[in-house]
Amino acid sequence: MYQTVWIEGSSVFMIQQNLLPFQFEIYECKTYFDTCMAITDMTIRGAGAIGAAAGYAMAQAFLQFRDDDERAVRVREARQDIEHTRPTARNLFYAVERVYHAGLISPESAVVESQKVAQKDASDSKIIGELGSGLFNKKANILTHCNAGWLAFVDYGTALAPIYLAAKQGKEVFVYVDETRPRNQGGKLTAWELHNNNIPHVIIPDNSAATLMAQGKIDLVIVGADRIAANGDVANKIGTLGRAILANEYNIPFYVAAPTSTIDINCPTGKEIPIEERNPDEVLYQWGIDSNGNPIQVRICSPGSEALNLAFDVTPAKYITGIITEKGIVKAHHQSIKTIMD
Ligand code: MRU
């Protein structure tokens, strides 16, 4: 494992996720605006990692404008820039809020707070792994969607953390990895993580889940979350809703793994969760490498047609067996959520 993002001096460093799984590089963001761009273009992505990066960006803004006569205005503008990078991930707003208030004391306090946010993300993920691994029998076939592994957080991950731990405990786990169109976070990132951790797995096209479930090949579904509403509705990578409805049809437990920092207690239901719409080119084109290992982009759809690229969907609470948080595994129900948030 490796930390996905950290701050050193006034620079933020992160794993360049757009190059994975083909190249492993560290990317440096010298200003808060560089960090904003890295969040927007998904150099860094995944709910917890976005949150940590956003907290660091806020701290960078306090450092950057410390001697500016208009610093109060500048950091407020910076906060808006950071909050406009990606609208769905709750952790981004949670981190910015915490670091902004600390920064009103001093830029140094902002840095310390941003590091606390990142450390908490890693320690929450570790606990989620410990609690979640108890859900697996000696042998379990698991389906996951998108990437909610250590790359998507500061460390450990959420949906994948229980799988890593269960494998360490000697349980026989096998993971069906949805490729997760259009950006293929499953096929590229989750598969890369699992491969590096020697976890048996296979990448499946997104439209295979129904057949595999009908054939009895899946014991359990576990996914991450980008925002959880107060009633237990969950926004996660587009395609999650379909998996949840299928799991319900085939009586397969469907778990969401997320820290409480992903819960938006002020958002009453999934209907109020803002859903990011991304560039249609992500659907129309694909990135990969050629036979010489050089990055290439190819158009894979009919020229002249447009595409619609909704990045997330909302799974109603009724389809969710439980939410694995660092405070316990709870029902996707407003009362249970209120109890862990109080
Ligand atoms: O668009 P992304 O890659 O930032 O989406 C976030 C995700 O990785 C998934 O939706 C994930 O399942 C949520 S938990 C990191």
Residues whose N, C-alpha, C, O or C-beta is under 5 A from the ligand:
A	BS01	MRU	R45 G46 A47 G48 H145 C146 N147 A148 A152 Q185 G224 A225 D226 N236 K237
